[in-house]
Amino acid sequence: MMSLKNYKQAQEFLAGTQRAAQDAEQIVRAEAEKLANCGQIYPIKTIENGHQVTRYIGDSAATFQQFTLPGRKFTIDNPRRGGGK
């Protein structure tokens, strides 16, 4: 049987461990948000169920940036509305 003192110590240890896990999750989320608009994509490799899994975080627009055309500007010359220039 566990004494009351040991039970309280175990509860305090568990609460501290839960706070540490929450702090770590907040740090990871903050880093992910920081990377979301950085213009690059970073691979994150993990092992899940014995398999290596690669996930990418970062700016999703960076993936297709090299394939996008630059924006074009134009004016319409309409004499009935003042020429457009």
C-alpha angles and dihedrals in degrees: 000000000000119000121233091248092054091046092053091047090051091050092049091048091050092048090050091049091050091050090050091051091049091049091051091050091051091051091050092048091049091051091048091051090049091052094045094084102026097106095245139083123226126199118230113198121199137167113239122176090342095308128107110239123192120202125178127221129183138063108351091198088063090070095065099026093104090056099049122097120233116258118266127218124205141164129215116227104217113166092196091062101042102283099284093250 
